[in-house]
């Protein structure tokens, strides 16, 4: 009889930290030498399953599809099968997702340059090159440590630097930022861990 491999389980197309990733877990009783192959289809061309060259016969249980997506404004889904020697499992399909609508944002990393009466702040994002051209923004909060009163700088274009005049500020001040993105409505990441800096203290 023809032995079939157990199909991959928990096949999920998920958007995480600006990327679109297919993940799965090995089928029950999978042999140690099992590999996986992934294809995707877009709603523009249903039933045309397209190969993903970097996810053919891979050992890992995830495949980053971000930069193979032909259109970030069209829903896609992916499928995966297990292969071992001359045996293979049936394909298992994910649900449909659209990058532009479903993208999940990660907090940006803040970079600060503290001068005498100024702080220059900018944010970097963990972006794949193929999505760098999207209009990613960030919001920045500044507050005195221990205070609830936050000064907000909103909708700053990703590559722009915010310059804060610190002449009137004394003490320990903290900064935190979140990524934001306009699709149908505004999406936001969580705020980054605060970074605090001592300003104009008499040394």
C-alpha positions in Angstrom: 0.0 0.0 0.0 1.0 3.6 -0.5 2.0 5.2 2.8 1.1 8.8 3.2 2.8 11.3 5.5 0.7 13.1 8.1 -0.1 16.6 6.9 1.3 19.7 8.6 -1.0 21.0 11.4 -2.0 24.5 12.6 -1.3 26.0 9.2 -1.6 29.8 9.7 -0.9 32.8 7.6 0.0 35.5 10.2 1.1 39.0 10.0 3.8 39.8 12.6 6.2 42.8 12.9 5.6 44.1 9.4 6.0 40.6 7.8 3.5 38.1 6.4 4.6 34.6 7.5 3.1 31.1 7.0 3.6 28.9 10.1 2.8 25.3 10.8 3.6 22.4 13.1 4.8 18.9 12.0 2.1 16.3 11.5 1.7 13.5 14.0 4.5 11.0 13.8 6.5 12.9 11.3 9.9 11.3 10.5 13.0 13.2 11.5 14.1 13.9 7.9 10.8 15.6 6.8 10.9 18.7 4.7 8.2 21.2 3.7 7.2 23.0 0.5 5.1 26.1 0.3 3.0 27.7 -2.5 0.6 30.6 -2.4 -2.3 31.9 -4.4 -3.8 35.4 -4.8 -7.4 36.3 -5.1 -6.5 37.9 -8.4 -5.8 34.4 -9.8 -7.7 31.7 -7.9 -6.5 28.1 -8.4 -3.1 29.3 -9.7 -0.7 28.1 -7.0 2.6 29.8 -7.3 5.9 28.3 -6.1 8.0 30.0 -3.4 11.6 29.3 -4.4 13.1 29.9 -0.9 10.5 27.6 0.8 11.0 24.4 -1.2 12.2 21.4 0.7 12.9 23.4 3.8 13.3 22.0 7.3 11.9 25.0 9.2 8.2 25.3 10.1 7.7 28.8 8.8 8.1 30.7 5.5 8.3 34.4 5.1 6.1 35.4 2.2 6.3 39.2 2.5 8.5 40.0 -0.5 7.0 37.3 -2.8 3.5 38.8 -2.6 2.6 40.2 -6.0 0.2 42.8 -4.6 -0.1 44.1 -1.1 -3.7 45.1 -1.7 -5.1 41.7 -2.7 -5.9 38.8 -0.3 -3.6 35.8 -0.6 -3.4 32.4 1.1 -0.7 29.8 1.2 -0.5 26.0 1.5 2.2 23.6 2.7 2.9 19.9 2.3 5.4 17.6 4.0 7.8 15.5 2.0 10.0 12.6 3.2 11.9 10.4 0.7 9.2 9.4 -1.9 6.3 10.1 0.4 4.4 13.3 0.7 1.4 14.6 2.6 -1.7 16.3 1.2 -1.5 20.1 1.0 -2.9 22.0 3.9 -4.2 25.6 3.2 -4.2 28.7 5.3 -6.9 31.3 5.5 -6.8 34.4 3.3 -5.0 37.5 4.4 -4.2 40.9 2.9 -0.9 42.6 3.8 -2.2 46.2 3.6 -5.3 45.5 5.8 -3.9 42.8 8.1 -0.3 44.0 8.7 0.7 44.0 12.4 3.2 46.6 13.5 6.1 46.3 15.8 7.2 49.2 18.0 10.1 51.1 16.4 13.5 51.4 17.9 14.3 54.9 19.1 17.7 56.6 18.4 18.5 59.7 20.4 21.2 62.3 20.0 21.4 64.6 23.0 23.0 68.0 22.4 23.2 70.9 24.7 19.7 72.3 24.4 18.3 69.8 21.9 17.4 66.2 21.5 17.3 64.7 18.0 15.1 61.6 17.9 14.4 59.2 15.1 12.9 55.8 14.8 13.9 52.7 12.9 11.6 49.9 11.8 12.2 46.2 11.2 11.0 46.5 7.6 11.6 44.2 4.7 13.0 46.2 1.7 9.9 45.4 -0.4 7.6 47.4 2.0 9.9 50.3 2.8 8.0 52.6 0.4 4.8 52.4 2.3 3.9 55.5 4.3 4.9 54.2 7.7 4.7 56.8 10.5 5.4 57.0 14.1 4.1 58.8 17.2 6.4 60.0 19.9 5.7 60.7 23.6 7.9 62.8 25.9 7.2 63.1 29.6 9.0 63.7 32.9 9.7 60.5 34.7 6.9 59.9 37.2 4.5 62.3 35.6 1.4 61.3 33.6 1.5 64.4 31.5 2.9 63.4 28.1 3.8 65.7 25.2 2.8 64.0 22.0 4.3 64.3 18.5 2.0 62.5 16.1 2.2 61.3 12.5 5.9 61.7 11.9 7.1 60.2 8.6 9.3 57.2 9.3 12.6 58.7 8.1 12.1 62.1 9.7 13.9 63.2 12.8 12.1 65.1 15.6 14.0 67.9 17.3 13.0 68.7 20.8 14.1 71.9 22.5 15.1 71.0 26.0 16.1 74.5 27.2 13.2 74.6 29.7 13.4 71.0 30.8 15.1 69.9 33.9 15.3 66.4 35.3 14.7 62.9 34.1 12.7 62.8 30.8 11.5 59.7 29.0 10.7 59.0 25.4 8.6 56.2 23.8 7.3 55.7 20.3 4.8 53.5 18.4 4.6 52.7 14.7 1.4 53.8 12.9 0.0 53.1 9.5 -3.1 54.3 7.6 -5.1 51.5 5.9 -8.9 51.7 6.2 -8.4 53.1 9.7 -5.2 54.0 11.6 -3.3 51.0 13.0 -0.8 51.3 15.8 1.8 49.1 17.4 2.4 49.0 21.1 4.6 51.8 22.5 8.3 51.0 22.7 10.0 50.6 26.1 10.7 54.1 27.4 14.2 55.5 27.1 15.0 58.1 29.7 17.7 60.8 29.8 18.8 63.3 32.4 18.4 66.9 31.1 20.2 70.1 32.2 21.2 68.7 35.6 23.7 70.7 37.5 26.6 68.3 37.6 
